[in-house]
């Protein structure tokens, strides 16, 4: 079974190799690695790993944290390798078929950001409604998103009202403005069980939303 492991480690030569060796000693096969963020002397990396059948994911935490200075932020099921350069391909696909652009964006964002679901919402006259969604987006009744319009991508916390189903399963939420028109639109991404959205991920989300909105003349 495959898992996605997010680790925080000192940003020094050899540390990632030491983590890889420890995971290998626990029987894990590393499928791919992606650097999420670097700064202040530490690195945050995502590792897609595969464990033999019957081995619990706890062994991944124990192995990785056996390396001095390393902590595991999250472990969750994952399928396949990491898509690290998919944004440009997605923009190209949307430019080629703009009439399906919003649906394509919502469908692909969860894979790009290793999340569970995504949707594009509009807020108008005191109510909000979705205009595109991924397959796993939670069903919700119409309400208002009083924090719209956004001026930048944000991680949504308790200060931002959202429908209760959006926060189910300890879901971490991020949102980015989608275009500058009226009524305001936002791209929302949900990551059930975490981990939190890092500043580098919020920047990626904002850039992607801005580029696609421009392509679609949103």
FIKOLZA-1660 file (N, C-alpha, C; in steps of 0.1 Angstrom, whole numbers, plus 5000, padded with zeros to 4 digits):
% residues 218
   i   px   py   pz ch aa at
   1 5008 4988 5000  A  X  N
   1 5000 5000 5000  A  X CA
   1 5009 5012 5000  A  X  C
   2 5005 5023 4993  A  X  N
   2 5012 5035 4992  A  X CA
   2 5008 5046 5001  A  X  C
   3 5017 5053 5006  A  X  N
   3 5014 5064 5016  A  X CA
   3 5022 5077 5012  A  X  C
   4 5017 5088 5016  A  X  N
   4 5023 5101 5014  A  X CA
   4 5028 5106 5028  A  X  C
   5 5041 5107 5029  A  X  N
   5 5047 5111 5042  A  X CA
   5 5053 5125 5041  A  X  C
   6 5049 5134 5049  A  X  N
   6 5054 5147 5050  A  X CA
   6 5064 5149 5062  A  X  C
   7 5076 5152 5059  A  X  N
   7 5086 5152 5069  A  X CA
   7 5092 5166 5070  A  X  C
   8 5096 5170 5082  A  X  N
   8 5103 5182 5085  A  X CA
   8 5117 5179 5090  A  X  C
   9 5127 5183 5083  A  X  N
   9 5141 5179 5087  A  X CA
   9 5151 5191 5085  A  X  C
  10 5162 5190 5093  A  X  N
  10 5172 5201 5091  A  X CA
  10 5177 5201 5077  A  X  C
  11 5178 5213 5071  A  X  N
  11 5182 5215 5057  A  X CA
  11 5197 5214 5056  A  X  C
  12 5202 5201 5058  A  X  N
  12 5217 5199 5057  A  X CA
  12 5219 5187 5048  A  X  C
  13 5231 5187 5041  A  X  N
  13 5234 5176 5032  A  X CA
  13 5234 5163 5039  A  X  C
  14 5228 5153 5033  A  X  N
  14 5228 5139 5039  A  X CA
  14 5215 5136 5047  A  X  C
  15 5208 5146 5051  A  X  N
  15 5196 5143 5060  A  X CA
  15 5185 5135 5053  A  X  C
  16 5182 5140 5040  A  X  N
  16 5172 5133 5033  A  X CA
  16 5176 5119 5030  A  X  C
  17 5189 5117 5027  A  X  N
  17 5194 5104 5024  A  X CA
  17 5193 5095 5037  A  X  C
  18 5196 5101 5048  A  X  N
  18 5194 5093 5061  A  X CA
  18 5180 5089 5063  A  X  C
  19 5171 5098 5060  A  X  N
  19 5156 5094 5061  A  X CA
  19 5153 5083 5051  A  X  C
  20 5158 5084 5039  A  X  N
  20 5155 5074 5029  A  X CA
  20 5161 5060 5034  A  X  C
  21 5173 5060 5039  A  X  N
  21 5179 5048 5044  A  X CA
  21 5171 5042 5056  A  X  C
  22 5166 5050 5065  A  X  N
  22 5158 5045 5076  A  X CA
  22 5145 5039 5071  A  X  C
  23 5139 5046 5061  A  X  N
  23 5126 5041 5056  A  X CA
  23 5129 5028 5049  A  X  C
  24 5139 5027 5041  A  X  N
  24 5143 5014 5035  A  X CA
  24 5145 5003 5045  A  X  C
  25 5151 5006 5056  A  X  N
  25 5153 4996 5066  A  X CA
  25 5141 4991 5072  A  X  C
  26 5130 5000 5072  A  X  N
  26 5117 4995 5077  A  X CA
  26 5109 4988 5066  A  X  C
  27 5115 4986 5055  A  X  N
  27 5108 4979 5044  A  X CA
  27 5100 4987 5034  A  X  C
  28 5102 5001 5035  A  X  N
  28 5094 5010 5026  A  X CA
  28 5102 5012 5013  A  X  C
  29 5095 5013 5002  A  X  N
  29 5101 5016 4989  A  X CA
  29 5097 5030 4986  A  X  C
  30 5107 5039 4984  A  X  N
  30 5104 5053 4981  A  X CA
  30 5101 5054 4966  A  X  C
  31 5089 5059 4963  A  X  N
  31 5085 5061 4949  A  X CA
  31 5090 5074 4943  A  X  C
  32 5088 5085 4951  A  X  N
  32 5092 5098 4946  A  X CA
  32 5093 5107 4957  A  X  C
  33 5100 5119 4955  A  X  N
  33 5102 5129 4966  A  X CA
  33 5099 5142 4959  A  X  C
  34 5093 5151 4967  A  X  N
  34 5091 5165 4963  A  X CA
  34 5094 5175 4974  A  X  C
  35 5101 5185 4971  A  X  N
  35 5105 5195 4981  A  X CA
  35 5093 5205 4982  A  X  C
  36 5086 5206 4993  A  X  N
  36 5075 5215 4995  A  X CA
  36 5080 5229 4998  A  X  C
  37 5089 5230 5007  A  X  N
  37 5094 5243 5012  A  X CA
  37 5107 5242 5018  A  X  C
  38 5115 5253 5017  A  X  N
  38 5128 5253 5024  A  X CA
  38 5130 5267 5030  A  X  C
  39 5136 5268 5041  A  X  N
  39 5139 5281 5047  A  X CA
  39 5141 5280 5062  A  X  C
  40 5148 5290 5068  A  X  N
  40 5151 5290 5082  A  X CA
  40 5158 5278 5087  A  X  C
  41 5166 5272 5078  A  X  N
  41 5174 5261 5082  A  X CA
  41 5167 5247 5082  A  X  C
  42 5155 5247 5077  A  X  N
  42 5148 5234 5077  A  X CA
  42 5141 5232 5063  A  X  C
  43 5139 5220 5060  A  X  N
  43 5132 5216 5047  A  X CA
  43 5120 5208 5051  A  X  C
  44 5110 5210 5042  A  X  N
  44 5097 5202 5043  A  X CA
  44 5095 5194 5030  A  X  C
  45 5096 5181 5031  A  X  N
  45 5095 5173 5019  A  X CA
  45 5083 5163 5020  A  X  C
  46 5078 5160 5008  A  X  N
  46 5068 5150 5007  A  X CA
  46 5074 5138 5000  A  X  C
  47 5072 5126 5006  A  X  N
  47 5077 5114 5001  A  X CA
  47 5066 5104 4998  A  X  C
  48 5065 5099 4986  A  X  N
  48 5055 5089 4983  A  X CA
  48 5063 5075 4985  A  X  C
  49 5057 5067 4994  A  X  N
  49 5064 5055 4997  A  X CA
  49 5054 5043 4996  A  X  C
  50 5059 5031 4995  A  X  N
  50 5051 5019 4994  A  X CA
  50 5056 5010 5005  A  X  C
  51 5046 5004 5012  A  X  N
  51 5049 4994 5022  A  X CA
  51 5044 4981 5018  A  X  C
  52 5050 4970 5022  A  X  N
  52 5045 4957 5019  A  X CA
  52 5032 4955 5026  A  X  C
  53 5023 4946 5020  A  X  N
  53 5010 4944 5026  A  X CA
  53 5011 4939 5040  A  X  C
  54 5003 4945 5049  A  X  N
  54 5002 4940 5063  A  X CA
  54 5011 4949 5072  A  X  C
  55 5019 4957 5067  A  X  N
  55 5028 4966 5075  A  X CA
  55 5020 4978 5078  A  X  C
  56 5019 4982 5091  A  X  N
  56 5012 4994 5095  A  X CA
  56 5020 5007 5091  A  X  C
  57 5013 5018 5088  A  X  N
  57 5020 5030 5085  A  X CA
  57 5028 5036 5096  A  X  C
  58 5025 5032 5109  A  X  N
  58 5032 5037 5120  A  X CA
  58 5047 5034 5119  A  X  C
  59 5051 5024 5112  A  X  N
  59 5065 5021 5110  A  X CA
  59 5072 5032 5102  A  X  C
  60 5065 5039 5094  A  X  N
  60 5071 5050 5086  A  X CA
  60 5075 5061 5096  A  X  C
  61 5066 5064 5105  A  X  N
  61 5069 5075 5115  A  X CA
  61 5081 5071 5123  A  X  C
  62 5081 5059 5129  A  X  N
  62 5092 5055 5137  A  X CA
  62 5105 5055 5130  A  X  C
  63 5105 5051 5117  A  X  N
  63 5118 5050 5110  A  X CA
  63 5122 5064 5107  A  X  C
  64 5114 5073 5102  A  X  N
  64 5118 5086 5098  A  X CA
  64 5123 5094 5110  A  X  C
  65 5116 5093 5121  A  X  N
  65 5119 5101 5133  A  X CA
  65 5131 5095 5141  A  X  C
  66 5136 5083 5136  A  X  N
  66 5148 5078 5142  A  X CA
  66 5161 5086 5138  A  X  C
  67 5159 5094 5127  A  X  N
  67 5170 5103 5123  A  X CA
  67 5169 5116 5131  A  X  C
  68 5180 5120 5137  A  X  N
  68 5180 5131 5146  A  X CA
  68 5175 5144 5139  A  X  C
  69 5166 5151 5146  A  X  N
  69 5161 5164 5141  A  X CA
  69 5149 5163 5131  A  X  C
  70 5145 5150 5128  A  X  N
  70 5134 5148 5118  A  X CA
  70 5121 5146 5126  A  X  C
  71 5111 5152 5121  A  X  N
  71 5097 5150 5126  A  X CA
  71 5088 5147 5114  A  X  C
  72 5078 5139 5117  A  X  N
  72 5068 5136 5106  A  X CA
  72 5055 5144 5109  A  X  C
  73 5051 5152 5099  A  X  N
  73 5040 5161 5101  A  X CA
  73 5027 5153 5098  A  X  C
  74 5027 5144 5088  A  X  N
  74 5015 5136 5085  A  X CA
  74 5019 5124 5077  A  X  C
  75 5010 5114 5078  A  X  N
  75 5011 5102 5069  A  X CA
  75 4996 5099 5065  A  X  C
  76 4995 5097 5052  A  X  N
  76 4981 5094 5047  A  X CA
  76 4982 5086 5035  A  X  C
  77 4972 5078 5032  A  X  N
  77 4972 5070 5020  A  X CA
  77 4974 5078 5007  A  X  C
  78 4981 5072 4998  A  X  N
  78 4984 5079 4985  A  X CA
  78 4985 5069 4974  A  X  C
  79 4982 5074 4962  A  X  N
  79 4983 5064 4951  A  X CA
  79 4993 5069 4941  A  X  C
  80 5003 5061 4938  A  X  N
  80 5012 5064 4927  A  X CA
  80 5023 5074 4931  A  X  C
  81 5030 5079 4920  A  X  N
  81 5040 5089 4922  A  X CA
  81 5035 5103 4924  A  X  C
  82 5044 5112 4927  A  X  N
  82 5040 5126 4929  A  X CA
  82 5040 5134 4916  A  X  C
  83 5030 5142 4913  A  X  N
  83 5029 5150 4901  A  X CA
  83 5036 5164 4904  A  X  C
  84 5048 5165 4901  A  X  N
  84 5056 5177 4905  A  X CA
  84 5056 5188 4894  A  X  C
  85 5052 5185 4882  A  X  N
  85 5053 5195 4872  A  X CA
  85 5041 5195 4863  A  X  C
  86 5029 5193 4869  A  X  N
  86 5017 5192 4862  A  X CA
  86 5010 5205 4859  A  X  C
  87 5014 5216 4866  A  X  N
  87 5006 5228 4864  A  X CA
  87 5006 5233 4850  A  X  C
  88 5018 5233 4844  A  X  N
  88 5019 5238 4830  A  X CA
  88 5011 5230 4820  A  X  C
  89 5011 5217 4823  A  X  N
  89 5003 5208 4814  A  X CA
  89 4989 5211 4816  A  X  C
  90 4984 5213 4828  A  X  N
  90 4970 5216 4830  A  X CA
  90 4966 5229 4824  A  X  C
  91 4974 5240 4825  A  X  N
  91 4971 5253 4819  A  X CA
  91 4970 5251 4804  A  X  C
  92 4979 5243 4798  A  X  N
  92 4979 5241 4783  A  X CA
  92 4966 5233 4779  A  X  C
  93 4962 5224 4787  A  X  N
  93 4949 5216 4784  A  X CA
  93 4937 5226 4785  A  X  C
  94 4937 5234 4795  A  X  N
  94 4926 5244 4797  A  X CA
  94 4925 5254 4786  A  X  C
  95 4937 5259 4781  A  X  N
  95 4937 5268 4770  A  X CA
  95 4932 5262 4757  A  X  C
  96 4934 5248 4756  A  X  N
  96 4930 5241 4744  A  X CA
  96 4915 5238 4744  A  X  C
  97 4909 5238 4756  A  X  N
  97 4894 5235 4757  A  X CA
  97 4888 5244 4768  A  X  C
  98 4888 5257 4766  A  X  N
  98 4883 5266 4776  A  X CA
  98 4869 5264 4781  A  X  C
  99 4860 5258 4773  A  X  N
  99 4846 5256 4777  A  X CA
  99 4845 5246 4788  A  X  C
 100 4855 5237 4790  A  X  N
 100 4856 5228 4801  A  X CA
 100 4866 5232 4811  A  X  C
 101 4871 5244 4810  A  X  N
 101 4883 5248 4818  A  X CA
 101 4880 5248 4833  A  X  C
 102 4869 5253 4838  A  X  N
 102 4866 5253 4852  A  X CA
 102 4865 5239 4858  A  X  C
 103 4858 5230 4850  A  X  N
 103 4857 5217 4855  A  X CA
 103 4870 5209 4855  A  X  C
 104 4878 5212 4845  A  X  N
 104 4891 5206 4845  A  X CA
 104 4900 5210 4856  A  X  C
 105 4900 5223 4859  A  X  N
 105 4907 5229 4870  A  X CA
 105 4903 5222 4883  A  X  C
 106 4890 5222 4886  A  X  N
 106 4886 5216 4899  A  X CA
 106 4889 5201 4900  A  X  C
 107 4889 5194 4889  A  X  N
 107 4892 5180 4889  A  X CA
 107 4907 5177 4891  A  X  C
 108 4916 5186 4886  A  X  N
 108 4930 5183 4887  A  X CA
 108 4937 5189 4899  A  X  C
 109 4931 5200 4905  A  X  N
 109 4938 5206 4916  A  X CA
 109 4940 5197 4928  A  X  C
 110 4931 5188 4932  A  X  N
 110 4934 5179 4943  A  X CA
 110 4946 5170 4941  A  X  C
 111 4948 5166 4928  A  X  N
 111 4960 5158 4926  A  X CA
 111 4973 5166 4926  A  X  C
 112 4972 5179 4921  A  X  N
 112 4984 5187 4921  A  X CA
 112 4988 5191 4936  A  X  C
 113 4978 5193 4944  A  X  N
 113 4981 5197 4958  A  X CA
 113 4979 5186 4968  A  X  C
 114 4979 5174 4964  A  X  N
 114 4977 5162 4973  A  X CA
 114 4966 5165 4983  A  X  C
 115 4955 5168 4977  A  X  N
 115 4943 5171 4986  A  X CA
 115 4932 5162 4982  A  X  C
 116 4920 5164 4989  A  X  N
 116 4909 5155 4987  A  X CA
 116 4899 5160 4977  A  X  C
 117 4898 5174 4977  A  X  N
 117 4887 5179 4968  A  X CA
 117 4890 5194 4965  A  X  C
 118 4883 5199 4955  A  X  N
 118 4884 5213 4952  A  X CA
 118 4871 5218 4946  A  X  C
 119 4869 5231 4947  A  X  N
 119 4857 5237 4940  A  X CA
 119 4860 5252 4937  A  X  C
 120 4852 5257 4928  A  X  N
 120 4852 5271 4925  A  X CA
 120 4839 5277 4929  A  X  C
 121 4839 5287 4939  A  X  N
 121 4827 5292 4944  A  X CA
 121 4825 5307 4940  A  X  C
 122 4813 5311 4939  A  X  N
 122 4809 5325 4937  A  X CA
 122 4801 5330 4948  A  X  C
 123 4803 5343 4952  A  X  N
 123 4795 5349 4963  A  X CA
 123 4787 5361 4957  A  X  C
 124 4774 5360 4958  A  X  N
 124 4766 5370 4951  A  X CA
 124 4753 5373 4959  A  X  C
 125 4751 5385 4963  A  X  N
 125 4738 5389 4970  A  X CA
 125 4736 5381 4982  A  X  C
 126 4746 5379 4991  A  X  N
 126 4744 5372 5003  A  X CA
 126 4743 5357 5003  A  X  C
 127 4746 5351 4991  A  X  N
 127 4746 5337 4991  A  X CA
 127 4758 5332 4982  A  X  C
 128 4763 5320 4984  A  X  N
 128 4774 5315 4977  A  X CA
 128 4770 5302 4970  A  X  C
 129 4775 5300 4959  A  X  N
 129 4772 5287 4952  A  X CA
 129 4784 5283 4943  A  X  C
 130 4785 5270 4940  A  X  N
 130 4797 5265 4933  A  X CA
 130 4794 5265 4918  A  X  C
 131 4804 5268 4910  A  X  N
 131 4803 5267 4896  A  X CA
 131 4811 5256 4890  A  X  C
 132 4819 5250 4898  A  X  N
 132 4827 5238 4894  A  X CA
 132 4832 5231 4906  A  X  C
 133 4834 5218 4905  A  X  N
 133 4838 5210 4917  A  X CA
 133 4844 5197 4913  A  X  C
 134 4853 5192 4921  A  X  N
 134 4858 5179 4919  A  X CA
 134 4849 5168 4923  A  X  C
 135 4852 5156 4921  A  X  N
 135 4843 5145 4923  A  X CA
 135 4840 5143 4938  A  X  C
 136 4850 5146 4947  A  X  N
 136 4848 5144 4961  A  X CA
 136 4844 5156 4969  A  X  C
 137 4841 5167 4962  A  X  N
 137 4837 5179 4969  A  X CA
 137 4825 5177 4978  A  X  C
 138 4825 5181 4990  A  X  N
 138 4813 5179 4999  A  X CA
 138 4801 5186 4994  A  X  C
 139 4789 5180 4996  A  X  N
 139 4777 5186 4993  A  X CA
 139 4773 5196 5004  A  X  C
 140 4769 5208 5000  A  X  N
 140 4765 5218 5009  A  X CA
 140 4753 5226 5005  A  X  C
 141 4746 5232 5014  A  X  N
 141 4735 5241 5011  A  X CA
 141 4741 5255 5008  A  X  C
 142 4734 5263 5001  A  X  N
 142 4738 5277 4998  A  X CA
 142 4739 5285 5010  A  X  C
 143 4750 5292 5011  A  X  N
 143 4752 5301 5023  A  X CA
 143 4760 5313 5018  A  X  C
 144 4766 5320 5027  A  X  N
 144 4774 5332 5024  A  X CA
 144 4789 5329 5028  A  X  C
 145 4798 5334 5020  A  X  N
 145 4812 5334 5023  A  X CA
 145 4816 5348 5026  A  X  C
 146 4815 5353 5038  A  X  N
 146 4817 5367 5041  A  X CA
 146 4831 5372 5039  A  X  C
 147 4841 5363 5038  A  X  N
 147 4854 5367 5036  A  X CA
 147 4858 5370 5022  A  X  C
 148 4849 5368 5013  A  X  N
 148 4851 5372 4999  A  X CA
 148 4848 5387 4997  A  X  C
 149 4855 5394 4988  A  X  N
 149 4866 5388 4979  A  X CA
 149 4879 5387 4986  A  X  C
 150 4887 5378 4981  A  X  N
 150 4901 5376 4986  A  X CA
 150 4910 5385 4978  A  X  C
 151 4921 5389 4984  A  X  N
 151 4932 5396 4976  A  X CA
 151 4944 5387 4975  A  X  C
 152 4945 5376 4982  A  X  N
 152 4956 5367 4981  A  X CA
 152 4952 5353 4986  A  X  C
 153 4960 5343 4983  A  X  N
 153 4957 5330 4988  A  X CA
 153 4958 5329 5003  A  X  C
 154 4949 5322 5010  A  X  N
 154 4950 5321 5024  A  X CA
 154 4947 5306 5029  A  X  C
 155 4952 5303 5040  A  X  N
 155 4947 5290 5047  A  X CA
 155 4935 5294 5055  A  X  C
 156 4924 5288 5053  A  X  N
 156 4911 5291 5060  A  X CA
 156 4911 5285 5074  A  X  C
 157 4910 5294 5084  A  X  N
 157 4909 5289 5098  A  X CA
 157 4896 5293 5104  A  X  C
 158 4895 5293 5118  A  X  N
 158 4883 5295 5124  A  X CA
 158 4877 5309 5122  A  X  C
 159 4886 5318 5117  A  X  N
 159 4881 5332 5115  A  X CA
 159 4873 5333 5102  A  X  C
 160 4874 5322 5094  A  X  N
 160 4867 5322 5081  A  X CA
 160 4855 5312 5082  A  X  C
 161 4843 5318 5081  A  X  N
 161 4831 5309 5081  A  X CA
 161 4830 5301 5068  A  X  C
 162 4828 5288 5070  A  X  N
 162 4826 5279 5058  A  X CA
 162 4815 5269 5062  A  X  C
 163 4808 5263 5053  A  X  N
 163 4798 5253 5057  A  X CA
 163 4805 5241 5065  A  X  C
 164 4798 5236 5074  A  X  N
 164 4804 5226 5083  A  X CA
 164 4810 5214 5075  A  X  C
 165 4803 5209 5065  A  X  N
 165 4809 5197 5058  A  X CA
 165 4823 5200 5052  A  X  C
 166 4826 5213 5050  A  X  N
 166 4840 5216 5044  A  X CA
 166 4851 5212 5055  A  X  C
 167 4847 5213 5067  A  X  N
 167 4857 5211 5078  A  X CA
 167 4857 5196 5083  A  X  C
 168 4848 5188 5078  A  X  N
 168 4846 5174 5083  A  X CA
 168 4860 5167 5081  A  X  C
 169 4862 5157 5090  A  X  N
 169 4874 5148 5089  A  X CA
 169 4887 5156 5091  A  X  C
 170 4886 5167 5099  A  X  N
 170 4898 5175 5102  A  X CA
 170 4904 5181 5089  A  X  C
 171 4896 5186 5081  A  X  N
 171 4900 5190 5068  A  X CA
 171 4907 5204 5069  A  X  C
 172 4919 5204 5063  A  X  N
 172 4926 5217 5062  A  X CA
 172 4922 5224 5049  A  X  C
 173 4919 5237 5049  A  X  N
 173 4914 5244 5038  A  X CA
 173 4923 5255 5033  A  X  C
 174 4923 5257 5020  A  X  N
 174 4930 5269 5014  A  X CA
 174 4921 5274 5003  A  X  C
 175 4923 5287 5001  A  X  N
 175 4915 5294 4991  A  X CA
 175 4923 5305 4984  A  X  C
 176 4920 5307 4971  A  X  N
 176 4928 5317 4964  A  X CA
 176 4918 5324 4955  A  X  C
 177 4920 5337 4953  A  X  N
 177 4910 5345 4944  A  X CA
 177 4911 5340 4930  A  X  C
 178 4900 5339 4924  A  X  N
 178 4899 5334 4910  A  X CA
 178 4894 5346 4901  A  X  C
 179 4903 5353 4895  A  X  N
 179 4899 5364 4887  A  X CA
 179 4896 5377 4895  A  X  C
 180 4893 5388 4888  A  X  N
 180 4890 5400 4895  A  X CA
 180 4877 5406 4892  A  X  C
 181 4868 5398 4886  A  X  N
 181 4855 5403 4882  A  X CA
 181 4845 5403 4893  A  X  C
 182 4833 5407 4890  A  X  N
 182 4822 5407 4899  A  X CA
 182 4811 5398 4893  A  X  C
 183 4805 5389 4902  A  X  N
 183 4808 5387 4916  A  X CA
 183 4821 5380 4919  A  X  C
 184 4827 5381 4931  A  X  N
 184 4840 5375 4934  A  X CA
 184 4839 5360 4934  A  X  C
 185 4850 5354 4929  A  X  N
 185 4851 5340 4928  A  X CA
 185 4863 5335 4936  A  X  C
 186 4863 5323 4941  A  X  N
 186 4874 5318 4948  A  X CA
 186 4876 5303 4945  A  X  C
 187 4888 5299 4944  A  X  N
 187 4892 5284 4943  A  X CA
 187 4895 5279 4957  A  X  C
 188 4887 5269 4961  A  X  N
 188 4889 5264 4975  A  X CA
 188 4894 5249 4974  A  X  C
 189 4903 5246 4982  A  X  N
 189 4909 5232 4982  A  X CA
 189 4908 5227 4996  A  X  C
 190 4904 5214 4997  A  X  N
 190 4902 5207 5010  A  X CA
 190 4912 5196 5011  A  X  C
 191 4919 5195 5022  A  X  N
 191 4928 5184 5024  A  X CA
 191 4924 5176 5037  A  X  C
 192 4915 5166 5036  A  X  N
 192 4911 5159 5048  A  X CA
 192 4922 5153 5056  A  X  C
 193 4922 5155 5069  A  X  N
 193 4933 5150 5077  A  X CA
 193 4946 5157 5077  A  X  C
 194 4947 5168 5069  A  X  N
 194 4959 5175 5068  A  X CA
 194 4969 5169 5058  A  X  C
 195 4981 5174 5058  A  X  N
 195 4987 5184 5067  A  X CA
 195 4982 5199 5063  A  X  C
 196 4987 5208 5071  A  X  N
 196 4984 5222 5068  A  X CA
 196 4989 5227 5054  A  X  C
 197 4984 5237 5049  A  X  N
 197 4989 5243 5037  A  X CA
 197 5000 5252 5040  A  X  C
 198 5012 5250 5034  A  X  N
 198 5024 5258 5037  A  X CA
 198 5024 5270 5028  A  X  C
 199 5031 5281 5032  A  X  N
 199 5031 5293 5024  A  X CA
 199 5035 5291 5009  A  X  C
 200 5044 5281 5007  A  X  N
 200 5048 5279 4993  A  X CA
 200 5037 5272 4985  A  X  C
 201 5029 5264 4992  A  X  N
 201 5017 5258 4985  A  X CA
 201 5006 5269 4982  A  X  C
 202 5005 5278 4992  A  X  N
 202 4995 5289 4989  A  X CA
 202 4999 5298 4977  A  X  C
 203 5012 5300 4976  A  X  N
 203 5018 5308 4965  A  X CA
 203 5015 5300 4952  A  X  C
 204 5017 5287 4952  A  X  N
 204 5015 5279 4940  A  X CA
 204 5000 5280 4936  A  X  C
 205 4991 5279 4946  A  X  N
 205 4977 5279 4944  A  X CA
 205 4973 5292 4938  A  X  C
 206 4978 5304 4943  A  X  N
 206 4975 5317 4938  A  X CA
 206 4979 5319 4924  A  X  C
 207 4991 5314 4921  A  X  N
 207 4996 5315 4907  A  X CA
 207 4988 5307 4897  A  X  C
 208 4985 5295 4901  A  X  N
 208 4977 5287 4892  A  X CA
 208 4963 5293 4890  A  X  C
 209 4956 5297 4901  A  X  N
 209 4943 5303 4899  A  X CA
 209 4944 5316 4890  A  X  C
 210 4954 5324 4893  A  X  N
 210 4955 5336 4885  A  X CA
 210 4958 5334 4870  A  X  C
 211 4966 5324 4867  A  X  N
 211 4969 5321 4853  A  X CA
 211 4957 5315 4846  A  X  C
 212 4950 5306 4853  A  X  N
 212 4938 5299 4847  A  X CA
 212 4927 5310 4845  A  X  C
 213 4925 5319 4855  A  X  N
 213 4915 5329 4853  A  X CA
 213 4918 5338 4842  A  X  C
 214 4931 5341 4839  A  X  N
 214 4934 5350 4828  A  X CA
 214 4932 5342 4815  A  X  C
 215 4935 5329 4815  A  X  N
 215 4933 5321 4802  A  X CA
 215 4918 5321 4799  A  X  C
 216 4910 5320 4809  A  X  N
 216 4895 5319 4807  A  X CA
 216 4889 5333 4807  A  X  C
 217 4897 5343 4809  A  X  N
 217 4891 5357 4810  A  X CA
 217 4880 5358 4820  A  X  C
 218 4883 5352 4832  A  X  N
 218 4873 5351 4843  A  X CA
 218 4872 5365 4849  A  X  C
% end
